[in-house]
Amino acid sequence: MAEEKHHHHHLFHHKKDEEEQLEQPAGGGYGEAAEYTETTVTEVVSTGEDEYDKYKKEEKEHKHKQHLGEAGAIAAGAFALYEKHEAKKDPEHAHRHKIEEEVAAAAAVGSGGFAFHEHHEKKKDHKEVEEAGGEKKHHFFG
């Protein structure tokens, strides 16, 4: 069998080959600068009003998605009722209409579940907006 070479990867890569380094005399080469490549990661930390704006934007996005889910549930429910009507009106293709009715009903339930999920995400973000803004509303009767 042919011999396979194994390559080792390191975090920092030296520009010169390892063989060239071995040929240099010990203690020599101080005049030359060794060149390394390095990756730097910068992290941006947001505080105060940036957090408030971020949570406010997320709350708005969840509200929009919640409304899309509600609209989808209404549309799919209406289509399911239409197919139920068609199944009674067109007995020749009743089986097909019943299947389409069930698929539309399942889509309506899924869309309603998505709207419910987004409603709770919106509530969570609303709470975070209040905490980030430092303003707590006091409800006296509720």
Secondary structure, 3 states (H helix, E strand, C coil): CCCCCCCCCCCCCECCCHHHHHHCCCCCCCCCCCCECCCCCCCCCCCCHHHHHHHHHHHHHHHHHHHHHHHHHHHHHHHHHHHHHHHHHCHHHHHHHHHHHHHHHHHHHHHHHHHHHHHHHHHHHHHHHHHHHCCCCCCCCC
